[in-house]
Amino acid sequence: MALVIAGRLGLPIAMHTPTEVKAAVTGSGRAEKAQVAAMVTRLLGLAAAPRPADAADAAAIAICQVWRGSAQRRINAAMAAVAR
């Protein structure tokens, strides 16, 4: 439902598979939850892993989007520059 509402409001929507998120955060799409939590903790400079475990997953998705979104914006800008 949230995706439908966001789409109707014209908000950008991004979807990432679990494998994509794990690979973005840990380097392996087959990483275990503990590995994802450890890397989220390290990347964000936290004293301890986010609790509950779902919080680490949510942070991993956000990290993935920041990295992938930034890359996509650079690609789009380069393509626009070439098209000119």
KOLGUVO-692386 format. One record per atom (N, C-alpha, C, O, CB): residue in three letters; atom name; x, y, z. Coordinates in steps of 0.2 Angstrom, whole numbers, plus 5000, padded with zeros to 4 digits. Glycine has a CB too. Layout:
<sites>
{"ALA","CA",{X,Y,Z}};
...
</sites>
This chain:
<sites>
{"MET","N",{5004,4994,5000}};
{"MET","CA",{5000,5000,5000}};
{"MET","C",{5004,5006,5000}};
{"MET","O",{5003,5011,4996}};
{"MET","CB",{4995,5000,5006}};
{"ALA","N",{5010,5006,5004}};
{"ALA","CA",{5014,5012,5004}};
{"ALA","C",{5017,5014,4997}};
{"ALA","O",{5018,5019,4996}};
{"ALA","CB",{5020,5011,5009}};
{"LEU","N",{5019,5008,4994}};
{"LEU","CA",{5022,5009,4987}};
{"LEU","C",{5017,5013,4982}};
{"LEU","O",{5019,5017,4978}};
{"LEU","CB",{5024,5003,4984}};
{"VAL","N",{5011,5010,4983}};
{"VAL","CA",{5005,5013,4978}};
{"VAL","C",{5004,5021,4980}};
{"VAL","O",{5004,5025,4975}};
{"VAL","CB",{4999,5009,4979}};
{"ILE","N",{5004,5022,4986}};
{"ILE","CA",{5003,5029,4988}};
{"ILE","C",{5009,5033,4986}};
{"ILE","O",{5008,5039,4983}};
{"ILE","CB",{5002,5030,4996}};
{"ALA","N",{5015,5031,4987}};
{"ALA","CA",{5021,5035,4985}};
{"ALA","C",{5021,5036,4978}};
{"ALA","O",{5023,5041,4975}};
{"ALA","CB",{5027,5031,4987}};
{"GLY","N",{5019,5031,4974}};
{"GLY","CA",{5019,5031,4967}};
{"GLY","C",{5014,5037,4965}};
{"GLY","O",{5015,5041,4960}};
{"GLY","CB",{5017,5025,4964}};
{"ARG","N",{5008,5036,4968}};
{"ARG","CA",{5003,5041,4966}};
{"ARG","C",{5005,5048,4968}};
{"ARG","O",{5003,5053,4964}};
{"ARG","CB",{4996,5040,4970}};
{"LEU","N",{5009,5049,4973}};
{"LEU","CA",{5012,5056,4975}};
{"LEU","C",{5018,5058,4971}};
{"LEU","O",{5020,5064,4971}};
{"LEU","CB",{5013,5056,4982}};
{"GLY","N",{5020,5054,4966}};
{"GLY","CA",{5026,5055,4962}};
{"GLY","C",{5032,5055,4965}};
{"GLY","O",{5037,5057,4963}};
{"GLY","CB",{5025,5062,4959}};
{"LEU","N",{5032,5051,4971}};
{"LEU","CA",{5039,5050,4975}};
{"LEU","C",{5043,5045,4972}};
{"LEU","O",{5040,5040,4969}};
{"LEU","CB",{5037,5049,4982}};
{"PRO","N",{5049,5045,4972}};
{"PRO","CA",{5053,5040,4969}};
{"PRO","C",{5053,5034,4973}};
{"PRO","O",{5053,5034,4979}};
{"PRO","CB",{5061,5042,4968}};
{"ILE","N",{5053,5028,4969}};
{"ILE","CA",{5052,5022,4972}};
{"ILE","C",{5058,5017,4970}};
{"ILE","O",{5060,5017,4964}};
{"ILE","CB",{5045,5018,4971}};
{"ALA","N",{5062,5014,4975}};
{"ALA","CA",{5067,5010,4973}};
{"ALA","C",{5066,5003,4976}};
{"ALA","O",{5064,5003,4982}};
{"ALA","CB",{5074,5013,4975}};
{"MET","N",{5067,4998,4973}};
{"MET","CA",{5067,4991,4976}};
{"MET","C",{5073,4987,4975}};
{"MET","O",{5077,4988,4969}};
{"MET","CB",{5061,4987,4972}};
{"HIS","N",{5075,4984,4980}};
{"HIS","CA",{5081,4980,4980}};
{"HIS","C",{5080,4973,4982}};
{"HIS","O",{5076,4972,4987}};
{"HIS","CB",{5087,4983,4984}};
{"THR","N",{5083,4968,4979}};
{"THR","CA",{5082,4961,4981}};
{"THR","C",{5087,4960,4987}};
{"THR","O",{5092,4964,4989}};
{"THR","CB",{5084,4956,4976}};
{"PRO","N",{5085,4955,4992}};
{"PRO","CA",{5089,4953,4997}};
{"PRO","C",{5096,4952,4995}};
{"PRO","O",{5101,4954,4999}};
{"PRO","CB",{5086,4947,5001}};
{"THR","N",{5097,4949,4990}};
{"THR","CA",{5104,4947,4987}};
{"THR","C",{5108,4953,4986}};
{"THR","O",{5114,4954,4987}};
{"THR","CB",{5104,4942,4981}};
{"GLU","N",{5104,4958,4982}};
{"GLU","CA",{5108,4964,4981}};
{"GLU","C",{5110,4968,4987}};
{"GLU","O",{5115,4971,4987}};
{"GLU","CB",{5103,4969,4976}};
{"VAL","N",{5105,4969,4992}};
{"VAL","CA",{5107,4972,4998}};
{"VAL","C",{5113,4969,5002}};
{"VAL","O",{5117,4973,5004}};
{"VAL","CB",{5101,4972,5003}};
{"LYS","N",{5113,4963,5002}};
{"LYS","CA",{5118,4959,5006}};
{"LYS","C",{5125,4960,5002}};
{"LYS","O",{5130,4961,5005}};
{"LYS","CB",{5117,4951,5006}};
{"ALA","N",{5124,4960,4995}};
{"ALA","CA",{5131,4961,4991}};
{"ALA","C",{5133,4968,4992}};
{"ALA","O",{5139,4969,4993}};
{"ALA","CB",{5129,4959,4984}};
{"ALA","N",{5129,4973,4992}};
{"ALA","CA",{5131,4980,4993}};
{"ALA","C",{5134,4981,5000}};
{"ALA","O",{5139,4985,5000}};
{"ALA","CB",{5125,4984,4992}};
{"VAL","N",{5132,4978,5005}};
{"VAL","CA",{5134,4979,5012}};
{"VAL","C",{5140,4975,5014}};
{"VAL","O",{5145,4977,5017}};
{"VAL","CB",{5128,4978,5017}};
{"THR","N",{5140,4969,5012}};
{"THR","CA",{5145,4964,5014}};
{"THR","C",{5150,4962,5008}};
{"THR","O",{5155,4959,5010}};
{"THR","CB",{5142,4958,5017}};
{"GLY","N",{5148,4963,5002}};
{"GLY","CA",{5152,4960,4997}};
{"GLY","C",{5150,4953,4994}};
{"GLY","O",{5152,4951,4989}};
{"GLY","CB",{5159,4960,4999}};
{"SER","N",{5145,4950,4998}};
{"SER","CA",{5143,4944,4996}};
{"SER","C",{5135,4944,4997}};
{"SER","O",{5132,4945,5002}};
{"SER","CB",{5146,4938,5001}};
{"GLY","N",{5132,4942,4991}};
{"GLY","CA",{5125,4941,4991}};
{"GLY","C",{5122,4935,4995}};
{"GLY","O",{5116,4935,4996}};
{"GLY","CB",{5122,4940,4984}};
{"ARG","N",{5126,4931,4998}};
{"ARG","CA",{5124,4925,5002}};
{"ARG","C",{5126,4926,5009}};
{"ARG","O",{5126,4922,5013}};
{"ARG","CB",{5128,4919,4999}};
{"ALA","N",{5127,4932,5011}};
{"ALA","CA",{5129,4934,5018}};
{"ALA","C",{5123,4932,5023}};
{"ALA","O",{5118,4933,5021}};
{"ALA","CB",{5131,4941,5019}};
{"GLU","N",{5125,4930,5029}};
{"GLU","CA",{5121,4928,5034}};
{"GLU","C",{5118,4935,5037}};
{"GLU","O",{5122,4940,5037}};
{"GLU","CB",{5124,4924,5039}};
{"LYS","N",{5113,4935,5041}};
{"LYS","CA",{5110,4941,5045}};
{"LYS","C",{5116,4944,5049}};
{"LYS","O",{5116,4950,5050}};
{"LYS","CB",{5104,4939,5049}};
{"ALA","N",{5119,4939,5053}};
{"ALA","CA",{5125,4942,5057}};
{"ALA","C",{5130,4946,5054}};
{"ALA","O",{5133,4951,5056}};
{"ALA","CB",{5128,4936,5061}};
{"GLN","N",{5132,4943,5048}};
{"GLN","CA",{5137,4947,5044}};
{"GLN","C",{5134,4954,5041}};
{"GLN","O",{5138,4959,5041}};
{"GLN","CB",{5139,4943,5037}};
{"VAL","N",{5128,4954,5039}};
{"VAL","CA",{5125,4960,5037}};
{"VAL","C",{5125,4965,5043}};
{"VAL","O",{5127,4971,5043}};
{"VAL","CB",{5117,4959,5035}};
{"ALA","N",{5123,4963,5049}};
{"ALA","CA",{5122,4967,5055}};
{"ALA","C",{5129,4969,5057}};
{"ALA","O",{5130,4975,5059}};
{"ALA","CB",{5119,4963,5061}};
{"ALA","N",{5134,4965,5056}};
{"ALA","CA",{5141,4967,5058}};
{"ALA","C",{5144,4973,5053}};
{"ALA","O",{5147,4977,5056}};
{"ALA","CB",{5146,4961,5058}};
{"MET","N",{5142,4972,5047}};
{"MET","CA",{5144,4977,5042}};
{"MET","C",{5141,4984,5043}};
{"MET","O",{5143,4989,5042}};
{"MET","CB",{5144,4975,5035}};
{"VAL","N",{5134,4983,5044}};
{"VAL","CA",{5130,4989,5046}};
{"VAL","C",{5133,4993,5052}};
{"VAL","O",{5134,4999,5052}};
{"VAL","CB",{5123,4988,5047}};
{"THR","N",{5135,4989,5057}};
{"THR","CA",{5138,4992,5063}};
{"THR","C",{5144,4995,5061}};
{"THR","O",{5146,5001,5064}};
{"THR","CB",{5139,4987,5068}};
{"ARG","N",{5148,4992,5057}};
{"ARG","CA",{5155,4995,5055}};
{"ARG","C",{5154,5001,5051}};
{"ARG","O",{5157,5006,5052}};
{"ARG","CB",{5159,4990,5052}};
{"LEU","N",{5150,5000,5046}};
{"LEU","CA",{5149,5006,5041}};
{"LEU","C",{5146,5012,5044}};
{"LEU","O",{5148,5018,5042}};
{"LEU","CB",{5145,5004,5035}};
{"LEU","N",{5142,5011,5049}};
{"LEU","CA",{5139,5017,5052}};
{"LEU","C",{5142,5019,5058}};
{"LEU","O",{5141,5024,5062}};
{"LEU","CB",{5132,5015,5054}};
{"GLY","N",{5148,5016,5060}};
{"GLY","CA",{5152,5018,5066}};
{"GLY","C",{5148,5017,5073}};
{"GLY","O",{5149,5021,5077}};
{"GLY","CB",{5154,5025,5065}};
{"LEU","N",{5144,5012,5073}};
{"LEU","CA",{5140,5011,5079}};
{"LEU","C",{5144,5007,5084}};
{"LEU","O",{5148,5003,5083}};
{"LEU","CB",{5133,5007,5077}};
{"ALA","N",{5142,5008,5091}};
{"ALA","CA",{5145,5004,5096}};
{"ALA","C",{5143,4997,5096}};
{"ALA","O",{5146,4993,5098}};
{"ALA","CB",{5144,5008,5103}};
{"ALA","N",{5136,4996,5094}};
{"ALA","CA",{5133,4989,5094}};
{"ALA","C",{5129,4989,5088}};
{"ALA","O",{5127,4994,5085}};
{"ALA","CB",{5130,4988,5101}};
{"ALA","N",{5127,4982,5087}};
{"ALA","CA",{5123,4981,5081}};
{"ALA","C",{5116,4984,5082}};
{"ALA","O",{5114,4984,5088}};
{"ALA","CB",{5123,4974,5079}};
{"PRO","N",{5112,4986,5077}};
{"PRO","CA",{5106,4989,5078}};
{"PRO","C",{5101,4983,5081}};
{"PRO","O",{5102,4977,5079}};
{"PRO","CB",{5103,4992,5072}};
{"ARG","N",{5097,4985,5085}};
{"ARG","CA",{5092,4980,5088}};
{"ARG","C",{5085,4983,5087}};
{"ARG","O",{5084,4989,5088}};
{"ARG","CB",{5093,4979,5096}};
{"PRO","N",{5080,4979,5085}};
{"PRO","CA",{5080,4972,5084}};
{"PRO","C",{5084,4971,5077}};
{"PRO","O",{5086,4975,5074}};
{"PRO","CB",{5073,4969,5084}};
{"ALA","N",{5085,4964,5076}};
{"ALA","CA",{5088,4962,5070}};
{"ALA","C",{5085,4966,5063}};
{"ALA","O",{5089,4967,5059}};
{"ALA","CB",{5088,4955,5069}};
{"ASP","N",{5079,4967,5063}};
{"ASP","CA",{5076,4970,5057}};
{"ASP","C",{5078,4977,5056}};
{"ASP","O",{5078,4980,5051}};
{"ASP","CB",{5068,4970,5058}};
{"ALA","N",{5081,4980,5062}};
{"ALA","CA",{5083,4987,5061}};
{"ALA","C",{5090,4987,5057}};
{"ALA","O",{5091,4992,5053}};
{"ALA","CB",{5084,4990,5068}};
{"ALA","N",{5094,4982,5058}};
{"ALA","CA",{5100,4981,5054}};
{"ALA","C",{5098,4980,5047}};
{"ALA","O",{5102,4983,5042}};
{"ALA","CB",{5104,4975,5057}};
{"ASP","N",{5093,4976,5046}};
{"ASP","CA",{5091,4975,5039}};
{"ASP","C",{5089,4981,5036}};
{"ASP","O",{5090,4983,5030}};
{"ASP","CB",{5085,4970,5039}};
{"ALA","N",{5085,4985,5039}};
{"ALA","CA",{5082,4992,5037}};
{"ALA","C",{5088,4996,5035}};
{"ALA","O",{5088,5000,5030}};
{"ALA","CB",{5077,4995,5042}};
{"ALA","N",{5093,4997,5040}};
{"ALA","CA",{5099,5001,5038}};
{"ALA","C",{5103,4998,5032}};
{"ALA","O",{5105,5002,5029}};
{"ALA","CB",{5103,5001,5045}};
{"ALA","N",{5103,4992,5031}};
{"ALA","CA",{5107,4989,5026}};
{"ALA","C",{5103,4991,5019}};
{"ALA","O",{5107,4993,5014}};
{"ALA","CB",{5107,4981,5026}};
{"ILE","N",{5097,4991,5019}};
{"ILE","CA",{5093,4993,5013}};
{"ILE","C",{5094,5001,5012}};
{"ILE","O",{5095,5003,5006}};
{"ILE","CB",{5085,4992,5014}};
{"ALA","N",{5094,5005,5017}};
{"ALA","CA",{5096,5012,5016}};
{"ALA","C",{5103,5013,5013}};
{"ALA","O",{5104,5017,5009}};
{"ALA","CB",{5095,5016,5023}};
{"ILE","N",{5108,5009,5016}};
{"ILE","CA",{5115,5010,5014}};
{"ILE","C",{5115,5008,5006}};
{"ILE","O",{5118,5011,5002}};
{"ILE","CB",{5119,5005,5018}};
{"CYS","N",{5112,5002,5005}};
{"CYS","CA",{5111,5000,4998}};
{"CYS","C",{5109,5005,4993}};
{"CYS","O",{5111,5007,4988}};
{"CYS","CB",{5107,4993,4997}};
{"GLN","N",{5103,5008,4995}};
{"GLN","CA",{5100,5014,4991}};
{"GLN","C",{5104,5020,4990}};
{"GLN","O",{5105,5022,4985}};
{"GLN","CB",{5093,5016,4994}};
{"VAL","N",{5108,5022,4996}};
{"VAL","CA",{5112,5027,4995}};
{"VAL","C",{5118,5026,4990}};
{"VAL","O",{5119,5030,4986}};
{"VAL","CB",{5115,5029,5002}};
{"TRP","N",{5121,5020,4991}};
{"TRP","CA",{5126,5019,4986}};
{"TRP","C",{5124,5018,4979}};
{"TRP","O",{5127,5020,4974}};
{"TRP","CB",{5130,5012,4988}};
{"ARG","N",{5118,5014,4978}};
{"ARG","CA",{5116,5012,4971}};
{"ARG","C",{5113,5019,4968}};
{"ARG","O",{5113,5020,4962}};
{"ARG","CB",{5111,5007,4971}};
{"GLY","N",{5109,5022,4972}};
{"GLY","CA",{5106,5028,4970}};
{"GLY","C",{5111,5033,4968}};
{"GLY","O",{5110,5037,4962}};
{"GLY","CB",{5101,5031,4975}};
{"SER","N",{5116,5034,4971}};
{"SER","CA",{5122,5039,4969}};
{"SER","C",{5125,5037,4963}};
{"SER","O",{5126,5041,4958}};
{"SER","CB",{5127,5039,4975}};
{"ALA","N",{5126,5030,4962}};
{"ALA","CA",{5129,5028,4956}};
{"ALA","C",{5124,5029,4950}};
{"ALA","O",{5126,5031,4945}};
{"ALA","CB",{5130,5020,4957}};
{"GLN","N",{5118,5028,4951}};
{"GLN","CA",{5113,5029,4946}};
{"GLN","C",{5112,5036,4944}};
{"GLN","O",{5112,5037,4938}};
{"GLN","CB",{5106,5026,4948}};
{"ARG","N",{5113,5041,4948}};
{"ARG","CA",{5112,5048,4947}};
{"ARG","C",{5118,5050,4943}};
{"ARG","O",{5118,5053,4938}};
{"ARG","CB",{5112,5052,4953}};
{"ARG","N",{5124,5047,4944}};
{"ARG","CA",{5130,5048,4940}};
{"ARG","C",{5130,5046,4933}};
{"ARG","O",{5132,5049,4928}};
{"ARG","CB",{5137,5046,4944}};
{"ILE","N",{5127,5040,4933}};
{"ILE","CA",{5126,5037,4926}};
{"ILE","C",{5121,5041,4922}};
{"ILE","O",{5122,5042,4916}};
{"ILE","CB",{5123,5029,4927}};
{"ASN","N",{5116,5043,4925}};
{"ASN","CA",{5111,5047,4921}};
{"ASN","C",{5114,5054,4919}};
{"ASN","O",{5112,5056,4914}};
{"ASN","CB",{5104,5048,4926}};
{"ALA","N",{5118,5057,4924}};
{"ALA","CA",{5121,5063,4922}};
{"ALA","C",{5126,5062,4916}};
{"ALA","O",{5126,5066,4911}};
{"ALA","CB",{5124,5066,4928}};
{"ALA","N",{5129,5057,4916}};
{"ALA","CA",{5134,5055,4911}};
{"ALA","C",{5130,5054,4904}};
{"ALA","O",{5133,5057,4899}};
{"ALA","CB",{5139,5049,4912}};
{"MET","N",{5125,5050,4904}};
{"MET","CA",{5121,5049,4898}};
{"MET","C",{5118,5055,4896}};
{"MET","O",{5118,5056,4890}};
{"MET","CB",{5116,5044,4900}};
{"ALA","N",{5116,5060,4900}};
{"ALA","CA",{5113,5066,4898}};
{"ALA","C",{5118,5070,4894}};
{"ALA","O",{5117,5074,4890}};
{"ALA","CB",{5110,5070,4904}};
{"ALA","N",{5124,5070,4897}};
{"ALA","CA",{5130,5074,4894}};
{"ALA","C",{5132,5072,4888}};
{"ALA","O",{5133,5076,4883}};
{"ALA","CB",{5136,5074,4899}};
{"VAL","N",{5132,5065,4887}};
{"VAL","CA",{5133,5062,4880}};
{"VAL","C",{5128,5064,4875}};
{"VAL","O",{5129,5065,4869}};
{"VAL","CB",{5134,5055,4881}};
{"ALA","N",{5122,5064,4877}};
{"ALA","CA",{5116,5065,4873}};
{"ALA","C",{5116,5073,4870}};
{"ALA","O",{5113,5074,4865}};
{"ALA","CB",{5110,5064,4876}};
{"ARG","N",{5119,5077,4874}};
{"ARG","CA",{5119,5084,4871}};
{"ARG","C",{5124,5085,4866}};
{"ARG","O",{5124,5091,4863}};
{"ARG","CB",{5122,5089,4877}};
</sites>
